[in-house]
Amino acid sequence: MSERRFRAGCGRERVGPSDLSEIAYTDLAFPECPTCRHRIEPEGGPAFCRWIATDRPSPMEALSRFRLDEDGA
């Protein structure tokens, strides 16, 4: 199986399976974890950090092309 690089919000990177686009890191052992911008705290579930594949487009990329006219519509 080939591998792929993943990056957390704190900038740490790791290698994981190439068939994944994200990894849920549930250990949250790093000092930055409580304030990480990739941290998710689902209702009724444990907190985790999203490690996103470095070779995939940002989930916010589509929003960067979105424009409102002067009326806000």
Secondary structure, 3 states (H helix, E strand, C coil): CCEEEEECCCCCEEEEECCCCEEEECCCCCCCHHHCCCEECCCCCCCEEEEEECCCCCCCHHHHCCCCCCCCC
